[in-house]
């Protein structure tokens, strides 16, 4: 923004947007939908960039392409390169080798502003925190913005020429924006990952900002009481989206209208909101919003890995560190290249060549450093990192995940007796597979499993695939029909307790499944979801490979901190008594003895193979204690069933 067009309220809106993103990433309730802050940034960019380019077209009849792109490069690239250089170095020091490899995979794409395409085509879900994190995941939005900067000047020039020297340009942008919104809503229903990352499904938000520039500013929405009401209404829409939404909805889709329309109303209202957005604190933070956006995410990931502290105090310390780095980055890097003395250095072509060379050099160097770290640390960490492959023998042949609804009973023991034991569920249920040959050595044992498919009869939007998990629903019904026909002696059913169902959905959806199972089997045991470690167990152990005696301090978590699992398991415990021949088998006390979940037991047995799944070795070690639980009063088998098994 030039000085003549500077609007303090826009800087205030930027501050609101970046803080919503930060609050969501730091998992601060109730801002689960704080990711809508990115939508706010998109609308702001559409408004500002359209204004800059359209004024130039009106005044000169052309766009100075190299000048425009040079300004963008100087504004955005130096701070981005600085963040990447620092975080690669920090990751090499703080993370294990496998974490460096996993978390820096997008580095060259982040530098070339194409990480949104990398994540879209790589099926990396923005919301699937437990599927692995990437230090540069947040740069996807920078990719969308830069791709917008490539397209928008050409589009505006075409609109300027076909609309007779600038008359009625808004209708063209409105048509394009409407088409983009329609595609966004349709694609979100079938694959929200593509809708989330791809530039065309986000174009309508930039177009909405452009529409505000042409139609909103100077309209009744920007004056007096109407303007104040419009602005306040817009802020409420943004706030509503940040509180009501989460990763369990097909986003963006129509949901993105909440923050986008809200932002448009705030931009249209402009100064009518008075000091609400124009106060000094918000303007100060808005000036530094780009730097804070760049730094907060890698600081959160690297800091959490180093401090191993998920408490409110630990998160506050990391936020303050991110803020300090943002202030330094703004002062020493961003501002000098944007508005300081460095902005006059070099011709547009020199800047472009320097930028290209810098991106290539930093990208290649970063990749090479990451490879060297992985190679150097990998040999030492290999025994620990092999724990990630300590899985039950059913993988990969017996679990088809989300690819199809095939029912493939996997017999892991033929048995010499006449009884049959079934284990059904998702990957949390399947982790107990190796127990059953030890518990029932004479029985036929069959496993039916589909990862991420809850044994809860409720529709489930699976963020990882970006759509409702219909394959899971069909597979679950096939399992129940199959067991109805087979009439097994025992059925163990297990699912994670982390699915985003409401309390009523958990209870009613589980009861519907249990009722059908209880009609089919002589006894049903519901295996409660196991508490999560809160971090990747093998990776944590790898970071302290030479100090494993510190594992209990750094690689553990009080079970009480996993409130989600505890609450769901309590719901299941209260519901299970409603159905005969169904009991709850809660092994939390075995997994986390003394209320502490550990990556490594005091006897040196690794517990977790990631952040939530148990190692097969640990599961096998629990066999005597699980057998004792099954034989105890509340969780005993029917005596006749036990005898036959």
Residue pairs with C-beta under 8 A, 6 or more apart in sequence:
1 7
1 10
1 48
1 52
5 51
7 270
7 271
8 277
8 278
8 283
9 266
9 270
9 271
9 273
9 276
9 277
9 278
10 44
10 47
10 48
10 267
10 277
10 286
11 277
11 282
11 283
11 286
11 287
11 289
12 276
12 277
12 278
12 279
12 282
12 283
12 286
13 40
13 44
13 263
13 266
13 267
13 277
13 286
14 40
14 41
14 44
14 285
14 286
14 289
15 281
15 282
15 283
15 284
15 285
15 286
15 289
16 37
16 40
16 235
16 238
16 277
16 282
17 37
17 38
17 40
17 41
17 44
17 289
18 37
18 285
18 286
18 289
18 292
18 293
19 34
19 37
19 285
20 31
20 34
20 35
20 36
20 37
20 40
20 238
20 242
21 34
21 35
21 37
21 38
21 138
21 293
21 296
22 34
22 292
22 296
22 319
22 322
23 31
23 34
23 242
24 31
24 32
24 33
24 34
24 35
24 37
24 242
25 34
25 138
25 296
25 297
25 300
26 296
26 300
26 315
26 318
26 319
27 315
28 315
30 243
31 242
31 243
32 242
32 243
32 245
32 246
32 247
33 241
33 242
33 243
33 244
33 245
33 246
34 242
35 126
35 245
35 251
36 238
36 241
36 242
36 245
36 256
36 258
36 259
37 242
37 259
38 141
39 205
39 241
39 252
39 256
39 259
39 260
39 263
40 238
40 259
40 260
40 262
40 263
41 141
41 145
42 141
42 144
42 145
42 148
42 202
42 205
42 206
42 209
42 260
43 205
43 206
43 208
43 209
43 212
43 259
43 260
43 263
43 264
43 267
44 209
44 263
44 267
45 145
45 148
45 206
45 209
46 148
46 205
46 206
46 207
46 208
46 209
46 210
46 212
46 213
47 209
47 210
47 212
47 213
47 267
48 209
49 148
49 149
49 152
49 206
50 152
50 156
50 173
50 209
50 210
50 213
50 214
51 213
52 68
53 63
53 68
53 152
53 153
53 156
54 156
54 160
54 166
54 169
54 213
54 214
56 62
56 63
56 64
57 63
57 156
57 157
57 160
57 166
58 166
62 157
63 153
63 156
63 157
65 153
66 348
66 349
66 352
67 348
68 149
68 153
69 149
69 348
69 352
70 348
70 351
70 352
72 146
72 149
73 351
73 352
73 355
74 337
74 338
74 342
74 343
74 351
75 334
75 337
75 338
76 142
76 146
76 290
77 355
77 358
77 359
78 333
78 334
78 337
79 290
79 291
79 294
79 329
79 330
79 333
79 334
79 337
80 110
80 111
80 139
80 142
80 294
81 111
81 358
81 359
81 362
82 329
82 333
83 294
83 295
83 298
83 329
84 107
84 110
84 111
84 136
84 362
84 366
85 362
85 366
87 135
87 136
87 298
87 302
88 104
88 107
88 366
88 369
88 370
89 369
90 298
90 302
91 99
91 100
91 103
91 104
91 135
91 302
91 370
91 373
92 100
92 369
92 370
92 373
94 302
94 305
94 306
94 543
95 103
95 302
95 305
95 539
95 543
96 377
96 381
96 385
96 539
96 542
96 543
96 545
97 373
97 374
97 375
97 376
97 377
97 378
97 381
97 385
97 542
98 374
98 378
98 381
98 385
98 388
98 538
98 539
98 542
99 305
99 536
99 539
99 542
99 543
100 370
100 373
100 374
100 377
101 370
101 374
102 132
102 133
102 134
103 133
103 134
103 135
103 301
104 134
104 135
104 136
104 366
104 367
104 370
105 134
106 115
106 118
106 119
106 134
106 135
106 136
106 137
106 139
107 135
107 136
107 363
107 366
107 367
107 370
108 363
108 364
108 366
108 367
109 115
109 117
109 118
109 136
109 139
109 143
110 136
110 139
110 142
110 143
111 359
111 362
111 363
111 366
112 359
112 363
113 139
113 142
113 143
113 145
113 146
113 147
114 143
115 136
115 137
115 139
115 140
115 142
115 143
116 140
116 141
116 143
116 144
116 147
116 197
116 198
116 199
117 143
117 197
117 198
118 124
119 126
119 134
119 137
119 140
119 193
119 197
120 193
120 194
120 196
120 197
120 198
123 193
123 464
123 465
124 134
124 137
124 193
125 131
125 193
125 463
125 464
125 465
125 466
126 137
126 140
126 193
126 196
126 197
126 247
127 246
127 247
127 248
127 463
128 247
128 463
128 464
130 498
130 610
130 611
130 612
131 464
133 301
135 297
135 298
135 301
135 302
136 298
137 297
138 293
138 294
138 296
138 297
140 197
143 199
144 197
144 199
144 202
147 199
148 199
148 202
148 203
148 206
151 199
151 203
152 206
155 176
156 169
159 169
159 172
159 173
160 166
160 169
162 172
163 169
163 172
169 214
170 210
170 211
170 214
170 215
173 207
173 210
173 211
173 214
174 207
174 211
176 203
176 204
176 207
177 203
177 204
177 206
177 207
177 208
177 210
177 211
178 204
179 204
180 200
180 201
180 202
180 203
180 204
180 207
181 204
183 200
183 201
184 195
184 201
184 202
184 204
184 252
184 253
184 256
185 253
185 254
187 194
187 195
187 198
187 201
188 195
188 196
188 201
188 250
188 251
188 252
188 253
188 254
188 466
189 250
189 253
189 467
190 466
190 467
191 465
191 466
191 467
192 250
192 251
192 252
192 253
192 463
192 466
192 467
193 465
193 466
194 201
194 466
195 201
195 250
195 251
195 252
195 253
195 466
196 251
196 252
196 466
201 252
202 252
204 260
205 256
205 260
208 260
208 261
208 263
208 264
209 263
209 264
209 267
211 264
212 264
212 267
212 268
216 222
216 264
216 267
216 268
217 267
217 268
217 270
219 268
220 226
220 227
221 227
221 230
221 265
221 268
221 269
222 230
222 268
222 269
222 270
222 271
222 272
223 272
224 272
226 272
227 268
227 269
227 270
227 272
227 273
228 269
228 272
228 273
228 274
230 265
230 266
230 268
230 269
230 272
231 265
231 266
231 268
231 269
231 270
231 272
231 273
231 276
231 277
232 273
233 262
233 265
234 261
234 262
234 263
234 264
234 265
234 266
234 268
234 269
235 262
235 266
235 276
236 262
237 258
237 259
237 261
237 262
237 265
238 258
238 259
238 262
238 263
238 266
240 258
240 262
241 255
241 258
241 259
241 262
242 259
244 258
245 251
245 255
245 258
246 500
247 463
247 500
248 461
248 463
248 500
249 255
249 461
250 461
250 466
250 467
250 468
266 273
266 277
271 278
285 292
287 330
288 326
288 327
288 330
290 330
290 334
291 325
291 326
291 327
291 329
291 330
291 334
292 322
292 323
292 326
294 326
294 329
295 322
295 325
295 326
295 329
296 319
296 322
296 326
299 318
299 321
299 322
299 325
300 315
300 318
300 322
303 314
303 317
303 318
303 321
304 310
304 314
304 318
304 535
305 535
305 539
305 543
307 314
307 317
307 318
308 535
308 540
308 554
308 555
310 534
310 535
310 557
310 561
336 342
336 343
337 343
345 351
346 354
377 542
378 385
380 545
381 542
381 545
384 538
384 541
384 542
384 545
384 606
385 538
385 539
385 542
387 537
387 538
387 541
387 606
387 609
387 615
388 538
388 609
388 610
389 609
390 606
390 609
390 615
390 616
390 617
391 431
391 609
391 613
391 616
392 430
392 431
392 432
392 433
392 434
392 616
392 619
393 412
393 433
393 434
393 616
394 410
394 412
394 430
394 433
394 447
394 449
397 410
398 408
398 410
398 447
398 449
399 427
399 430
399 449
399 450
399 451
400 406
400 408
400 450
401 450
401 451
401 452
402 450
402 451
402 452
402 462
402 464
402 465
402 469
402 471
402 472
403 471
404 471
405 471
405 472
405 474
405 475
405 478
406 475
407 448
407 475
407 478
407 479
407 482
408 448
409 446
409 447
409 448
409 482
410 446
410 447
410 448
410 449
411 444
411 445
411 446
412 433
412 436
412 437
412 445
412 446
412 447
413 436
413 437
413 440
413 443
413 444
413 445
414 444
415 440
415 442
415 443
415 444
415 445
416 442
417 442
417 443
417 444
417 644
417 645
418 644
419 440
419 442
419 443
419 444
419 489
419 490
419 641
419 644
419 645
420 443
420 444
420 445
420 446
420 486
420 488
420 489
420 490
421 436
421 440
421 443
421 444
421 445
421 446
421 488
421 489
421 490
421 491
421 492
421 645
422 445
422 446
422 447
422 448
422 483
422 488
422 490
422 491
422 492
422 521
423 429
423 430
423 432
423 433
423 436
423 445
423 446
423 447
423 448
423 449
423 491
423 492
423 493
423 494
424 447
424 448
424 449
424 455
424 479
424 483
424 491
424 492
424 493
424 494
425 449
425 453
425 455
425 492
425 493
425 494
425 495
425 527
426 449
426 450
426 451
426 452
426 453
426 454
426 455
426 494
426 495
426 496
427 449
427 451
427 452
427 496
427 613
428 494
428 495
428 496
428 529
428 530
428 612
428 613
429 449
429 455
429 492
429 493
429 494
429 495
429 527
430 447
430 449
430 451
430 494
431 530
431 613
431 614
431 616
431 619
432 492
432 494
432 527
432 619
433 447
433 449
433 619
434 616
434 619
434 620
435 619
435 620
435 622
435 623
435 626
436 443
436 445
436 492
437 445
438 620
438 623
438 627
439 623
439 626
439 627
439 630
440 490
440 645
442 645
443 489
443 490
443 645
446 488
448 479
448 482
450 471
450 472
450 475
450 476
452 462
452 464
452 469
452 472
453 469
453 471
453 472
453 475
453 476
454 460
454 472
454 495
454 496
454 499
454 501
454 509
455 476
455 493
455 494
455 495
455 510
455 513
456 495
456 499
456 501
456 505
456 506
456 509
456 510
456 513
457 476
457 508
457 509
457 510
457 512
457 513
458 501
458 505
458 508
458 509
459 468
459 473
460 468
460 469
460 472
460 473
460 499
460 501
461 467
461 468
461 469
461 500
462 468
462 469
462 472
476 513
480 513
480 516
480 517
480 520
483 491
483 516
483 517
483 520
483 521
484 516
484 519
484 520
486 520
487 520
487 521
488 520
488 521
488 522
489 521
489 522
489 523
489 641
489 644
489 645
490 521
490 522
490 523
490 524
490 525
490 637
490 641
490 645
491 517
491 520
491 521
491 523
491 524
491 525
492 524
492 525
492 527
492 585
493 513
493 514
493 517
493 524
493 525
493 526
493 527
494 526
494 527
494 528
494 529
495 529
496 529
496 612
497 528
497 529
497 564
497 565
497 568
497 569
497 572
498 529
498 532
498 564
498 565
498 568
498 612
501 509
503 567
503 571
506 568
506 571
506 572
507 571
507 572
507 574
507 575
510 526
510 572
510 575
511 575
511 578
511 579
514 524
514 526
514 576
514 579
514 582
515 579
517 524
517 582
518 524
518 579
518 580
518 581
518 582
521 581
522 581
522 638
522 641
523 581
523 583
523 637
523 638
523 641
524 581
524 582
524 583
525 582
525 583
525 584
525 585
525 630
525 635
526 572
526 576
526 582
526 583
526 584
526 585
527 585
527 587
528 569
528 572
528 573
528 584
528 585
528 586
528 587
528 588
529 565
529 568
529 569
530 565
530 587
530 588
530 591
530 612
530 614
531 557
531 559
531 562
531 565
531 566
531 588
531 591
531 592
531 597
532 557
532 562
532 565
532 597
532 611
532 612
533 540
533 555
533 556
533 557
533 597
533 598
533 599
533 607
533 608
533 611
533 612
534 557
534 561
534 562
534 597
534 611
535 555
535 557
535 611
536 608
536 610
536 611
537 555
537 599
537 600
537 606
537 607
537 608
537 609
537 610
537 611
538 599
538 606
538 608
538 609
538 610
540 551
540 554
540 555
540 599
541 548
541 551
541 555
541 599
541 600
541 606
543 554
544 550
544 551
544 554
544 555
548 600
551 598
551 599
551 600
552 596
552 598
552 600
552 602
555 598
555 599
555 600
556 596
556 597
556 598
556 599
557 596
557 597
558 595
558 596
558 597
559 566
559 588
559 592
559 595
559 596
559 597
560 566
560 595
562 597
565 588
569 584
569 586
569 588
572 584
573 584
573 586
576 582
576 583
576 584
581 638
583 634
583 635
584 635
585 626
585 629
585 630
585 635
587 622
587 626
587 629
590 622
590 625
590 626
590 629
591 597
591 607
591 614
591 622
592 598
597 607
597 608
598 607
599 606
599 607
599 608
600 606
600 607
601 607
601 618
605 615
605 617
605 618
605 621
606 615
606 617
606 618
607 614
607 615
607 618
608 614
608 615
609 615
609 616
629 635
630 636
630 637
631 637
631 642
636 642
637 645
